[in-house]
């Protein structure tokens, strides 16, 4: 989401941006993979293997290895077929060979190979997750640690003496650390601001001026930080807006803050609390510091979807 704030007299835009997730897009079979499937269906296994060996697209690697194993089994080359299936398990431990997309022999062989290869796949996932954690890529690390723990449940469910038990403890520990890194951070306290130079104060009862008073010099921002907008998942993803009115006294401090129009319940109180720390060069009339009332429009707005990867 991004936050934009506009002063009623036409001030600058302030924006905070949070990352948006991008969903993967399904891809159709490449011409080469389609040709290989056709050749397999025609029992031209050697030609199908030649076609498959020329495919280098990483997005279809699992399908390529599955059809390679089918061809190898049909040619009686079982050991090579097992090697193809092992590559699938290491690459994607949760991959499933569907009954309607393979022969019963391949489905059974894949189950055997997968059960045997899952511990190695879990170790590979842990290594990749640690590399992402150490590189501060915490979102990717979280997904890989979670996948690794799912894989470990299949290797030795409930067995604390299993050789992968230590790996499970490491994965759970690093997953907690990763989630902690992804938690929204509290905003740092505003640095102390030196008070403005002494100004002459109006001797009589203070009048609160506003943008309609042409002979008053408006206040100038010194510190005006907005709290971040972290909407709860239960809120609809959309735009929220409202208006905040503040009274700035002769010292440049916020004396009063009121929501003229509410914005969003999770954000209203945080904005009111943050406004108390704002500082301004006070408004002046004839060189004398005066009180000033100012109204801001606040807009909480979602980011546009990120472009899909090719």
Secondary structure, DSSP 8 states (H G I E B T S, - for coil): -EEEEEETTT------B-------------HHHHHHHHHHHTT-HHHHHHHHHT---GGGHHHHHHHHHHHHHHTT-HHHHHHHHHHHHHH-TT----GGGS-HHHHHHHHHHHHHHHHHHHHHHHHHHHHHHHTT-HHHHHHHHHHHHHHHHHHSTT-TTSTTHHHHHHHHHHHHHHHHHHS-----------------B-SSS--EE-TT-TTSB--EEEE---------TTS-SS-EEEEEEEEE-TTSBEEEEEEEE---HHHHHHHHHHHTT-EEE-EEETTEEEEEEEEEEEEEE---------
